[in-house]
């Protein structure tokens, strides 16, 4: 009995944590299909035939250009993740493979980039974007987010590339492969790390409000999170529309996490053992 109780404790803890983590998401989805009065009267109840209401979704698609906001967020997120994985993996391969003067400084520089929030440099970033003419452009957001995600990507992927067998890379070089060919050969061997970095990079970008509010306030380049602010007023807030936007915005992240969950978990566990 004691052994069974001891084995059940971790499961109980994990289930409780899952309930706490998934509870707010479930409430958002449930209340997005309820009338405004039902949201405040019975926020923890499932929609019923009497409380079911899709006016929030109708408002989102009629009063706001949600399709455009969604497309902007998708372009920025996908472009940033691609650049972070490409540039981060190339830099990590170089740090793991070569020994040169200043290697320790570069590694420390990347670690500092992880510890210091990029938002502390918002004034300087805004000034630079104005000088480059990238304000109110998706390219400016992509550059900022790429700079934000690269330090962690390089730091983590370096450890994964160090685990690639050196004999394999040396054999490829003996056969006449270039360094780019060796790099392309090593990338498939660090897929779990790439998946973990991709998820970690994607989540804060998709949910970010700070930089879109500062760098891309124009209507044609707004993201989903910035578009949500249309329904938040100083005196009146359309909670049906807000919850509908949050529900629609969460669907891509949930779908991608389900698709790449195996690789993501493998990346986390591999990084822990490394």
Buried (B, 14 or more C-beta within 10 A) or exposed (E): EEEEEEEEEEEEEEEEEEEEEEEEEEBBBBBBBBBBEBBEEBEEEEBEEEBEBBBBBEBBEEEBBBEBBBBBBBBBBEBBBBBBBEBBBBBBBBBBBEEEEEEEEBBEEBBEBBEEEBEEBBEEBBEBBEEEEBBBBBBBBBBBBBBBBBBBBBBBBBBBBBEBEEEEBEEBEEEEBEBEEBBEBBBEBBBBBBBBBBBBBBBEBBBBEBBBBBBBEEBEBBBBBBBBBBBEEEEEEBBBBBBBBBBBBBEBBEEBEEEBEEBBEBBBEBBEEE
